[in-house]
């Protein structure tokens, strides 16, 4: 049977180390955890106390290296306490102990998320582990109360200051209570033990894991409780939760493929779900990238155009223009009156510009012109954001408040930057800026 086990273990290790999964071979996982530990030994079964009342906290630190698809090796350290109290009416001993212990060792871990039993990317996956640990413990017992008086257990279940069968004992003998201060040392000893663990991994993120687990620890001696009533060794059970951080080591380069492109660190699923323009259509299916935030789109990610006039609804100022009619950039049907209005507007702008810049212009004059521009936009129901979309690319840096309009202070800042060498504008660019200011 021993040789069969060794043969099976060798085959598993051989398969695991030859697994072509270099990314997993380069994983190092560091974990910190807390839990509760409960003793199991000669005293168990004689106590009327709850199991939970005899559990004690512990803390653990672990470092795990995963070598392939299946196996990993973990170095683990545990520091905590074990304790038990008989407190039963059918015994005259009422024994108790508490042991501080430090435990360290190595575990072999069998991982179920190995792409054979379960997918590696599964968010939850079980694992089992077993190993060999070294434990050092120091046991003590609680024999004296807070005043240094020995506990005397009477048949009625009370604890008193005098022995029940002494000549001075009576019904009025003072009672006392245990202080659970384990003041009397029993022994200090070291031993080996075998831990067997079953746990569940929760992959919170690519780098962070949570683990919930339970471990049964079989000791190689029967001394921790200072009692040897049976031939069985002592043992204890612990259960806890730990958080683990995955450290990725640099991948060893193969000279044959050193110059090839490596996509191991790229989350393809995340790329497939990306939606840069936030229109509800993922980028790989979006035929119209960069749609405005307020635009309604179809299943291809393109802005809706209800009247099919070539102007999307979010910019269309005439949502029901006739079929086949010619429209302007705002979706308005081009009529003689619209053309005439455009001509008049153009002439007005030219006249206004000439008048303004032929005189000694003041900031107040330009501010009044900008107020008129905003009033015209308000009356035309055209959003400044829509105007800003048609702004020449080289002028968008001037619109520092990103409201879609170029204000007087923004235009003045551009001129100042030109003369102070703080921008790359040319004289031609400044002329275009002035033209655009009046055309807004």
VEXBADO-47876 format. One record per residue (C-alpha): residue number from 0; residue in one letter; x, y, z. Coordinates in nm, 3 decimals. Each point is the difference from the previous one (the first is absolute). Example, Ala and Ser with C-alpha at 12.3 -4.5 7.8 and 13.67 -1.06 7.14 Angstrom:
// VEXBADO-47876
(atom 0,'A',(1.230,-0.450,0.780))
(atom 1,'S',(0.137,0.344,-0.066))
//
This chain:
// VEXBADO-47876
(atom 0,'X',(0.000,0.000,0.000))
(atom 1,'X',(0.287,0.236,0.085))
(atom 2,'X',(0.166,-0.059,-0.338))
(atom 3,'X',(-0.330,0.054,-0.184))
(atom 4,'X',(-0.043,0.337,0.171))
(atom 5,'X',(0.358,0.103,-0.088))
(atom 6,'X',(-0.054,-0.104,-0.363))
(atom 7,'X',(-0.323,0.199,-0.033))
(atom 8,'X',(0.155,0.307,0.164))
(atom 9,'X',(0.301,-0.021,-0.232))
(atom 10,'X',(-0.222,-0.016,-0.308))
(atom 11,'X',(-0.202,0.302,0.115))
(atom 12,'X',(0.317,0.203,0.066))
(atom 13,'X',(0.150,-0.102,-0.334))
(atom 14,'X',(-0.316,0.104,-0.186))
(atom 15,'X',(-0.023,0.322,0.195))
(atom 16,'X',(0.358,0.110,-0.061))
(atom 17,'X',(-0.028,-0.072,-0.370))
(atom 18,'X',(-0.318,0.201,-0.037))
(atom 19,'X',(0.052,0.272,-0.259))
(atom 20,'X',(-0.127,0.278,0.218))
(atom 21,'X',(0.292,0.229,0.071))
(atom 22,'X',(-0.224,0.274,0.141))
(atom 23,'X',(-0.113,-0.224,0.286))
(atom 24,'X',(0.354,-0.118,0.075))
(atom 25,'X',(0.087,0.362,0.068))
(atom 26,'X',(-0.271,0.064,0.262))
(atom 27,'X',(0.089,0.078,0.363))
(atom 28,'X',(-0.287,0.052,0.244))
(atom 29,'X',(0.039,0.166,0.342))
(atom 30,'X',(-0.283,-0.038,0.252))
(atom 31,'X',(-0.105,0.127,0.344))
(atom 32,'X',(-0.283,-0.162,0.194))
(atom 33,'X',(-0.187,-0.033,0.328))
(atom 34,'X',(-0.218,-0.272,0.144))
(atom 35,'X',(-0.099,-0.210,0.299))
(atom 36,'X',(0.164,-0.321,0.122))
(atom 37,'X',(-0.163,-0.276,0.205))
(atom 38,'X',(0.183,-0.273,0.195))
(atom 39,'X',(-0.082,-0.371,-0.038))
(atom 40,'X',(0.156,-0.245,0.246))
(atom 41,'X',(-0.038,-0.197,0.321))
(atom 42,'X',(-0.217,0.261,0.171))
(atom 43,'X',(-0.261,0.023,-0.274))
(atom 44,'X',(-0.331,-0.166,0.076))
(atom 45,'X',(0.003,0.068,0.372))
(atom 46,'X',(-0.096,0.365,-0.014))
(atom 47,'X',(-0.347,0.153,0.012))
(atom 48,'X',(0.129,0.324,-0.152))
(atom 49,'X',(-0.068,0.103,-0.358))
(atom 50,'X',(0.266,-0.083,-0.257))
(atom 51,'X',(0.018,0.367,-0.092))
(atom 52,'X',(0.086,0.094,0.360))
(atom 53,'X',(0.320,-0.203,-0.032))
(atom 54,'X',(0.119,0.149,-0.329))
(atom 55,'X',(0.279,0.256,-0.014))
(atom 56,'X',(0.122,0.242,-0.269))
(atom 57,'X',(0.302,-0.046,-0.221))
(atom 58,'X',(0.180,0.192,-0.276))
(atom 59,'X',(0.182,-0.138,-0.300))
(atom 60,'X',(0.241,0.112,-0.272))
(atom 61,'X',(0.060,-0.198,-0.319))
(atom 62,'X',(0.201,0.016,-0.320))
(atom 63,'X',(-0.104,-0.227,-0.287))
(atom 64,'X',(0.173,-0.083,-0.327))
(atom 65,'X',(-0.206,-0.164,-0.270))
(atom 66,'X',(0.212,-0.212,-0.231))
(atom 67,'X',(-0.249,-0.095,-0.268))
(atom 68,'X',(-0.358,-0.087,-0.070))
(atom 69,'X',(-0.063,-0.206,0.312))
(atom 70,'X',(0.258,0.013,0.276))
(atom 71,'X',(0.130,0.275,0.223))
(atom 72,'X',(0.227,0.013,0.305))
(atom 73,'X',(-0.083,0.220,0.296))
(atom 74,'X',(0.215,0.111,0.291))
(atom 75,'X',(-0.227,0.080,0.293))
(atom 76,'X',(0.042,0.144,0.348))
(atom 77,'X',(-0.269,0.005,0.272))
(atom 78,'X',(-0.005,0.162,0.342))
(atom 79,'X',(-0.290,-0.051,0.241))
(atom 80,'X',(-0.144,-0.176,0.304))
(atom 81,'X',(-0.168,-0.333,0.079))
(atom 82,'X',(-0.212,-0.049,0.311))
(atom 83,'X',(-0.248,-0.234,0.166))
(atom 84,'X',(-0.200,-0.012,0.323))
(atom 85,'X',(-0.175,-0.312,0.131))
(atom 86,'X',(-0.250,0.161,0.240))
(atom 87,'X',(-0.210,-0.317,0.020))
(atom 88,'X',(-0.194,-0.142,0.296))
(atom 89,'X',(0.104,-0.362,-0.068))
(atom 90,'X',(0.371,0.051,0.072))
(atom 91,'X',(0.197,0.110,0.301))
(atom 92,'X',(0.288,0.153,-0.193))
(atom 93,'X',(-0.149,0.303,-0.178))
(atom 94,'X',(0.318,0.021,-0.201))
(atom 95,'X',(0.081,0.293,-0.224))
(atom 96,'X',(0.288,0.130,-0.206))
(atom 97,'X',(0.099,0.271,-0.242))
(atom 98,'X',(0.298,-0.026,-0.235))
(atom 99,'X',(0.172,0.274,-0.194))
(atom 100,'X',(0.143,-0.146,-0.319))
(atom 101,'X',(0.204,0.090,-0.305))
(atom 102,'X',(-0.021,-0.226,-0.301))
(atom 103,'X',(0.185,0.007,-0.332))
(atom 104,'X',(0.043,-0.237,-0.293))
(atom 105,'X',(-0.065,-0.083,-0.364))
(atom 106,'X',(-0.315,-0.114,-0.177))
(atom 107,'X',(-0.064,-0.154,-0.340))
(atom 108,'X',(-0.310,0.158,-0.157))
(atom 109,'X',(-0.220,-0.171,-0.259))
(atom 110,'X',(-0.183,0.271,-0.200))
(atom 111,'X',(-0.330,-0.079,-0.170))
(atom 112,'X',(0.013,0.309,-0.230))
(atom 113,'X',(0.241,-0.177,-0.232))
(atom 114,'X',(-0.186,0.013,-0.335))
(atom 115,'X',(-0.060,-0.373,0.042))
(atom 116,'X',(-0.250,-0.024,0.285))
(atom 117,'X',(-0.098,0.368,-0.002))
(atom 118,'X',(0.090,0.302,-0.210))
(atom 119,'X',(0.290,0.205,0.133))
(atom 120,'X',(-0.207,0.318,-0.032))
(atom 121,'X',(-0.281,-0.136,0.222))
(atom 122,'X',(-0.074,0.259,0.273))
(atom 123,'X',(-0.047,-0.274,0.262))
(atom 124,'X',(0.201,-0.320,0.019))
(atom 125,'X',(0.080,-0.255,0.273))
(atom 126,'X',(0.341,-0.130,0.097))
(atom 127,'X',(0.144,-0.263,0.234))
(atom 128,'X',(0.335,0.000,0.177))
(atom 129,'X',(0.212,-0.216,0.228))
(atom 130,'X',(0.347,0.037,0.140))
(atom 131,'X',(0.238,-0.032,0.292))
(atom 132,'X',(0.036,0.268,0.269))
(atom 133,'X',(0.213,0.064,0.308))
(atom 134,'X',(-0.179,0.127,0.314))
(atom 135,'X',(0.136,0.147,0.320))
(atom 136,'X',(-0.251,0.042,0.284))
(atom 137,'X',(-0.006,0.109,0.361))
(atom 138,'X',(-0.290,-0.131,0.211))
(atom 139,'X',(-0.138,0.146,0.321))
(atom 140,'X',(-0.296,-0.069,0.226))
(atom 141,'X',(-0.233,0.210,0.218))
(atom 142,'X',(0.023,-0.135,0.359))
(atom 143,'X',(-0.026,0.319,0.209))
(atom 144,'X',(-0.255,0.278,0.020))
(atom 145,'X',(0.088,0.367,-0.014))
(atom 146,'X',(0.092,-0.009,0.371))
(atom 147,'X',(0.236,-0.295,-0.040))
(atom 148,'X',(-0.242,-0.251,0.162))
(atom 149,'X',(-0.019,-0.350,-0.148))
(atom 150,'X',(-0.332,-0.081,-0.164))
(atom 151,'X',(-0.200,-0.265,0.191))
(atom 152,'X',(-0.270,-0.165,-0.212))
(atom 153,'X',(-0.300,-0.131,0.199))
(atom 154,'X',(-0.254,-0.260,-0.106))
(atom 155,'X',(-0.271,0.263,-0.040))
(atom 156,'X',(0.202,0.161,-0.283))
(atom 157,'X',(0.117,0.296,0.206))
(atom 158,'X',(0.359,0.115,0.047))
(atom 159,'X',(0.098,0.082,0.358))
(atom 160,'X',(0.300,0.100,0.206))
(atom 161,'X',(0.014,-0.319,0.210))
(atom 162,'X',(0.011,-0.366,-0.097))
(atom 163,'X',(-0.345,-0.159,0.024))
(atom 164,'X',(0.112,-0.281,0.234))
(atom 165,'X',(0.202,0.220,0.237))
(atom 166,'X',(-0.105,0.036,0.365))
(atom 167,'X',(-0.060,0.374,-0.041))
(atom 168,'X',(-0.219,-0.034,-0.309))
(atom 169,'X',(-0.369,0.089,0.034))
(atom 170,'X',(-0.294,0.128,-0.205))
(atom 171,'X',(0.122,0.354,0.072))
(atom 172,'X',(0.351,-0.059,-0.130))
(atom 173,'X',(0.078,0.302,-0.226))
(atom 174,'X',(-0.042,-0.052,-0.372))
(atom 175,'X',(0.240,0.122,-0.264))
(atom 176,'X',(0.013,0.013,-0.379))
(atom 177,'X',(0.260,-0.087,-0.255))
(atom 178,'X',(0.189,0.298,-0.135))
(atom 179,'X',(0.120,-0.191,-0.313))
(atom 180,'X',(0.351,0.128,0.060))
(atom 181,'X',(0.218,-0.300,-0.086))
(atom 182,'X',(0.270,0.086,0.250))
(atom 183,'X',(0.154,-0.342,0.070))
(atom 184,'X',(0.247,-0.132,-0.259))
(atom 185,'X',(-0.030,-0.364,-0.107))
(atom 186,'X',(0.258,-0.065,-0.269))
(atom 187,'X',(0.177,0.144,-0.303))
(atom 188,'X',(0.060,-0.236,-0.289))
(atom 189,'X',(0.047,-0.034,-0.376))
(atom 190,'X',(-0.161,-0.249,-0.234))
(atom 191,'X',(-0.075,-0.075,-0.362))
(atom 192,'X',(-0.351,-0.004,-0.143))
(atom 193,'X',(-0.179,-0.070,-0.327))
(atom 194,'X',(-0.256,0.261,-0.117))
(atom 195,'X',(-0.272,-0.100,-0.250))
(atom 196,'X',(-0.194,0.290,-0.154))
(atom 197,'X',(-0.308,0.049,-0.214))
(atom 198,'X',(-0.061,0.355,-0.121))
(atom 199,'X',(-0.183,0.221,-0.246))
(atom 200,'X',(0.170,0.279,-0.198))
(atom 201,'X',(-0.189,0.314,-0.098))
(atom 202,'X',(0.179,0.199,-0.271))
(atom 203,'X',(-0.103,0.354,0.092))
(atom 204,'X',(0.218,0.146,-0.276))
(atom 205,'X',(0.292,-0.101,-0.217))
(atom 206,'X',(0.241,0.067,0.287))
(atom 207,'X',(-0.211,-0.049,0.316))
(atom 208,'X',(-0.150,-0.324,0.134))
(atom 209,'X',(-0.204,-0.087,0.304))
(atom 210,'X',(0.018,-0.350,0.146))
(atom 211,'X',(-0.236,-0.176,0.239))
(atom 212,'X',(0.141,-0.325,0.138))
(atom 213,'X',(0.000,-0.264,0.272))
(atom 214,'X',(0.299,-0.207,0.116))
(atom 215,'X',(0.028,-0.312,0.215))
(atom 216,'X',(0.342,-0.021,0.170))
(atom 217,'X',(0.127,-0.337,0.131))
(atom 218,'X',(0.281,0.033,0.257))
(atom 219,'X',(0.280,-0.251,0.050))
(atom 220,'X',(-0.038,0.009,0.380))
(atom 221,'X',(-0.265,-0.009,0.273))
(atom 222,'X',(0.138,0.262,0.240))
(atom 223,'X',(-0.152,0.340,-0.081))
(atom 224,'X',(-0.287,-0.052,0.250))
(atom 225,'X',(0.235,-0.160,0.259))
(atom 226,'X',(-0.222,-0.310,-0.008))
(atom 227,'X',(0.064,-0.347,-0.151))
(atom 228,'X',(-0.315,-0.197,0.069))
(atom 229,'X',(-0.017,-0.161,-0.344))
(atom 230,'X',(0.249,-0.124,-0.256))
(atom 231,'X',(-0.118,0.258,-0.254))
(atom 232,'X',(0.209,0.309,-0.066))
(atom 233,'X',(-0.143,0.345,0.050))
(atom 234,'X',(-0.132,0.200,-0.293))
(atom 235,'X',(-0.178,0.323,-0.076))
(atom 236,'X',(-0.226,0.152,-0.264))
(atom 237,'X',(0.029,0.354,-0.129))
(atom 238,'X',(-0.218,0.200,-0.240))
(atom 239,'X',(0.066,0.346,-0.134))
(atom 240,'X',(0.001,0.257,-0.276))
(atom 241,'X',(0.304,0.148,-0.173))
(atom 242,'X',(0.075,0.263,-0.263))
(atom 243,'X',(0.269,-0.070,-0.260))
(atom 244,'X',(0.186,0.222,-0.242))
(atom 245,'X',(0.135,-0.149,-0.323))
(atom 246,'X',(0.349,0.119,-0.094))
(atom 247,'X',(0.091,-0.050,-0.366))
(atom 248,'X',(0.362,-0.069,-0.080))
(atom 249,'X',(0.155,0.099,-0.330))
(atom 250,'X',(-0.052,-0.257,-0.268))
(atom 251,'X',(0.318,-0.175,-0.116))
(atom 252,'X',(0.048,0.084,-0.365))
(atom 253,'X',(0.053,-0.270,-0.259))
(atom 254,'X',(0.275,0.121,-0.238))
(atom 255,'X',(-0.195,-0.150,-0.291))
(atom 256,'X',(-0.304,0.215,0.068))
(atom 257,'X',(0.164,0.294,0.180))
(atom 258,'X',(-0.103,0.241,-0.275))
(atom 259,'X',(-0.356,-0.128,-0.026))
(atom 260,'X',(-0.297,0.192,0.139))
(atom 261,'X',(-0.120,-0.116,0.341))
(atom 262,'X',(-0.366,0.045,0.091))
(atom 263,'X',(0.007,-0.185,0.336))
(atom 264,'X',(-0.064,0.314,0.207))
(atom 265,'X',(-0.282,0.128,-0.222))
(atom 266,'X',(-0.353,-0.059,0.124))
(atom 267,'X',(-0.175,-0.083,-0.327))
(atom 268,'X',(-0.340,-0.023,0.168))
(atom 269,'X',(0.039,0.351,0.140))
(atom 270,'X',(0.092,0.132,-0.345))
(atom 271,'X',(-0.304,-0.170,-0.150))
(atom 272,'X',(-0.222,0.178,0.255))
(atom 273,'X',(0.151,0.348,-0.039))
(atom 274,'X',(-0.227,0.287,-0.107))
(atom 275,'X',(0.204,0.320,-0.026))
(atom 276,'X',(-0.284,0.230,-0.112))
(atom 277,'X',(-0.239,-0.143,0.263))
(atom 278,'X',(-0.287,-0.042,-0.247))
(atom 279,'X',(-0.089,-0.351,0.117))
(atom 280,'X',(0.155,-0.175,-0.300))
(atom 281,'X',(0.338,-0.170,0.060))
(atom 282,'X',(0.285,0.127,-0.217))
(atom 283,'X',(0.045,-0.320,-0.201))
(atom 284,'X',(-0.361,0.035,-0.121))
(atom 285,'X',(-0.007,0.381,-0.020))
(atom 286,'X',(0.002,0.128,-0.359))
(atom 287,'X',(-0.008,0.364,0.112))
(atom 288,'X',(0.269,0.064,0.260))
(atom 289,'X',(-0.001,0.322,0.201))
(atom 290,'X',(-0.372,0.078,0.000))
(atom 291,'X',(-0.094,0.283,0.240))
(atom 292,'X',(-0.114,-0.098,0.348))
(atom 293,'X',(-0.359,0.118,-0.058))
(atom 294,'X',(-0.053,-0.164,-0.339))
(atom 295,'X',(-0.243,-0.291,-0.032))
(atom 296,'X',(0.151,-0.278,-0.212))
(atom 297,'X',(-0.114,-0.312,-0.183))
(atom 298,'X',(0.135,-0.353,0.056))
(atom 299,'X',(0.306,0.085,-0.214))
(atom 300,'X',(0.087,0.296,0.226))
(atom 301,'X',(-0.090,0.261,-0.263))
(atom 302,'X',(-0.209,0.308,0.090))
(atom 303,'X',(-0.370,-0.030,-0.088))
(atom 304,'X',(-0.124,0.199,-0.301))
(atom 305,'X',(-0.378,-0.025,0.005))
(atom 306,'X',(-0.072,0.202,-0.315))
(atom 307,'X',(0.293,-0.149,-0.194))
(atom 308,'X',(0.132,0.340,-0.105))
(atom 309,'X',(0.364,-0.082,0.083))
(atom 310,'X',(0.003,0.211,0.317))
(atom 311,'X',(-0.017,-0.202,0.327))
(atom 312,'X',(-0.292,0.075,0.232))
(atom 313,'X',(0.218,0.143,0.278))
(atom 314,'X',(0.107,0.280,-0.236))
(atom 315,'X',(-0.318,0.021,-0.212))
(atom 316,'X',(-0.199,0.318,0.056))
(atom 317,'X',(-0.276,-0.126,-0.231))
(atom 318,'X',(-0.070,-0.361,0.094))
(atom 319,'X',(-0.267,-0.055,-0.265))
(atom 320,'X',(0.142,0.158,-0.317))
(atom 321,'X',(-0.163,-0.118,-0.322))
(atom 322,'X',(0.126,-0.297,-0.197))
(atom 323,'X',(0.265,0.090,-0.258))
(atom 324,'X',(0.029,0.367,0.098))
(atom 325,'X',(0.335,0.172,0.035))
(atom 326,'X',(0.097,0.092,0.357))
(atom 327,'X',(0.278,0.199,0.164))
(atom 328,'X',(0.242,-0.126,0.267))
(atom 329,'X',(-0.274,0.032,0.264))
(atom 330,'X',(-0.256,-0.205,-0.196))
(atom 331,'X',(-0.209,0.304,-0.095))
(atom 332,'X',(-0.164,0.001,-0.341))
(atom 333,'X',(0.187,0.238,-0.229))
(atom 334,'X',(-0.248,0.260,-0.121))
(atom 335,'X',(0.033,0.340,-0.165))
(atom 336,'X',(-0.070,0.167,0.331))
(atom 337,'X',(0.267,-0.210,0.176))
(atom 338,'X',(0.254,0.083,-0.271))
(atom 339,'X',(-0.090,0.367,0.025))
(atom 340,'X',(0.035,-0.015,0.380))
(atom 341,'X',(0.342,-0.161,-0.036))
(atom 342,'X',(0.112,0.271,-0.243))
(atom 343,'X',(-0.125,0.271,0.232))
(atom 344,'X',(0.171,-0.164,0.295))
(atom 345,'X',(0.327,-0.026,-0.191))
(atom 346,'X',(-0.021,0.366,-0.105))
(atom 347,'X',(-0.082,0.101,0.354))
(atom 348,'X',(0.302,-0.189,0.135))
(atom 349,'X',(0.231,0.154,-0.261))
(atom 350,'X',(-0.136,0.348,0.073))
(atom 351,'X',(0.022,-0.057,0.374))
(atom 352,'X',(0.355,-0.123,-0.021))
(atom 353,'X',(0.113,0.288,-0.219))
(atom 354,'X',(-0.174,0.251,0.219))
(atom 355,'X',(0.135,-0.148,0.319))
(atom 356,'X',(0.359,-0.034,-0.108))
(atom 357,'X',(0.015,0.321,-0.198))
(atom 358,'X',(-0.077,0.190,0.317))
(atom 359,'X',(0.188,-0.005,0.324))
(atom 360,'X',(-0.149,-0.319,0.131))
(atom 361,'X',(-0.044,-0.046,0.373))
(atom 362,'X',(-0.055,-0.313,0.205))
(atom 363,'X',(-0.348,0.130,0.077))
(atom 364,'X',(-0.083,0.015,-0.372))
(atom 365,'X',(0.115,-0.359,-0.055))
(atom 366,'X',(-0.189,-0.116,0.312))
(atom 367,'X',(-0.319,0.153,-0.139))
(atom 368,'X',(0.056,-0.182,-0.330))
(atom 369,'X',(0.046,-0.330,0.190))
(atom 370,'X',(-0.324,0.063,0.190))
(atom 371,'X',(-0.176,0.050,-0.336))
(atom 372,'X',(0.150,-0.329,-0.125))
(atom 373,'X',(-0.140,-0.191,0.298))
(atom 374,'X',(-0.341,0.165,-0.041))
(atom 375,'X',(-0.013,-0.102,-0.367))
(atom 376,'X',(0.082,-0.357,0.098))
(atom 377,'X',(-0.271,0.001,0.266))
(atom 378,'X',(-0.259,0.130,-0.247))
(atom 379,'X',(0.099,-0.259,-0.263))
(atom 380,'X',(-0.018,-0.291,0.250))
(atom 381,'X',(0.345,-0.111,-0.114))
(atom 382,'X',(0.215,-0.140,0.282))
(atom 383,'X',(0.346,0.148,0.049))
(atom 384,'X',(0.125,-0.360,0.017))
(atom 385,'X',(-0.121,-0.050,-0.357))
(atom 386,'X',(0.181,0.318,-0.108))
(atom 387,'X',(0.314,-0.128,0.171))
(atom 388,'X',(-0.007,-0.321,-0.203))
(atom 389,'X',(0.051,0.204,-0.317))
(atom 390,'X',(0.287,0.202,0.151))
(atom 391,'X',(0.328,-0.040,-0.195))
(atom 392,'X',(0.231,-0.246,0.173))
(atom 393,'X',(0.285,0.250,0.041))
(atom 394,'X',(-0.233,0.244,0.180))
(atom 395,'X',(-0.141,-0.250,0.254))
(atom 396,'X',(0.295,0.065,0.232))
(atom 397,'X',(-0.125,0.358,0.035))
(atom 398,'X',(-0.332,-0.123,0.147))
(atom 399,'X',(0.147,-0.065,0.344))
(atom 400,'X',(-0.335,-0.027,0.181))
(atom 401,'X',(-0.124,-0.255,-0.259))
(atom 402,'X',(-0.341,0.171,-0.037))
(atom 403,'X',(0.012,-0.010,-0.382))
(atom 404,'X',(0.046,0.378,-0.033))
(atom 405,'X',(0.306,0.222,-0.014))
(atom 406,'X',(-0.043,0.289,0.241))
(atom 407,'X',(0.181,0.334,0.006))
(atom 408,'X',(0.241,-0.098,0.281))
(atom 409,'X',(0.081,-0.325,-0.182))
(atom 410,'X',(0.074,0.189,-0.324))
(atom 411,'X',(0.214,0.255,0.188))
(atom 412,'X',(0.195,-0.284,0.166))
(atom 413,'X',(0.074,-0.149,-0.342))
(atom 414,'X',(0.134,0.338,-0.125))
(atom 415,'X',(0.210,0.043,0.315))
(atom 416,'X',(0.139,-0.352,-0.040))
(atom 417,'X',(0.098,0.081,-0.359))
(atom 418,'X',(0.199,0.311,0.094))
(atom 419,'X',(0.157,-0.169,0.303))
(atom 420,'X',(0.094,-0.315,-0.193))
(atom 421,'X',(-0.222,-0.224,0.213))
(atom 422,'X',(-0.192,-0.157,-0.290))
(atom 423,'X',(0.066,-0.109,-0.355))
(atom 424,'X',(-0.252,0.234,-0.165))
(atom 425,'X',(0.094,0.186,-0.317))
(atom 426,'X',(-0.139,0.333,-0.120))
(atom 427,'X',(-0.222,-0.196,-0.236))
(atom 428,'X',(-0.134,-0.199,0.296))
(atom 429,'X',(-0.078,0.322,0.188))
(atom 430,'X',(-0.194,0.133,-0.302))
(atom 431,'X',(-0.197,-0.324,-0.010))
(atom 432,'X',(-0.066,0.038,0.373))
(atom 433,'X',(-0.143,0.349,-0.050))
(atom 434,'X',(-0.215,-0.122,-0.291))
(atom 435,'X',(-0.130,-0.291,0.208))
(atom 436,'X',(-0.080,0.229,0.296))
(atom 437,'X',(-0.247,0.196,-0.215))
(atom 438,'X',(-0.135,-0.308,-0.177))
(atom 439,'X',(-0.100,-0.182,0.317))
//
